Structure formats: C-alpha cells, structure tokens
C-alpha cells in the first residue's frame, strides 16, 4: 500500500448511508479504499464484528476499489502494518471536529508519515449516526432512509431481536 490507498476506520455499528457517502466519495479520490472495522474490546457493539464486516461487504459490493478489513489496537500501527499513508475521517458537524482533530494530532505525533484527510458529510447525512439508527430500529421505527437497502433487514432483525 502507499499514498494511493486510504483507510476509513470506524466501528460501523451499523454502516449508515452517511458512512456510504464518505466511502463512495473516497473511492472517487483514491485507487483503493480500505474500510477498516475497529475491534474495541472495551466497547461491545450491537453487531458482532463478523456481522459488521458482512454488512460492509454487501454495502460496498458495487465499489470495485473498496475492500473491507478489521483491526484491533492503534490505528497508526494498522497503517504501518498495511503501508497506507492516508486516513479518511468524516465530519458531520462542528461537534465532530474537536474529537477528530485531537485524534488526528495524536496520530500525527505517533506517526508523522500518516496524514488525516477530513471529508464533510453531505448535508442530507449530517444528522445521521449509527447510534441514531440503533435507537430508531430498537423501537421498530423506519430506518430505510438511513441504511443501505441491501442491509436493511439485517439491521432490523438484529436490533429488534428477530434474528433467525
């Protein structure tokens, strides 16, 4: 990997249309995009890591230059292991910026060879987060506007307890 590859890390618990907005736009800018699911043992997700990876693979199947991976530990270690030099992060609002800026600064301190590229989410996705999707789905609300159609049933079944 090289400067031609970017990594879009996150929990993707679940992947939303906001995530897909960033992934699709990054795929137009870079020859290869790696969507990397962070495995955080301190933070149990609503979806298993395998389920998140499968949903991402389904949602990204139409994007030939996107692949899905996972990692644990520090992002900068993953970047060095893979040789990627650019981290892509989506920003929805000013409130996201403070935390993302702090993480980018820390990552730059630990790995000056890794750059962080911030992408503003499209306005129609600015309010969208995985936690909003989970909350609506748990109360059997309509989340069809918020997640890719190909994973809608997966998300609903997992969050409402209708998993076969």
Order of alpha helices (4+ residues) and beta strands (2+ residues): beta-alpha-beta-alpha-beta-alpha-beta-alpha-beta-alpha-alpha
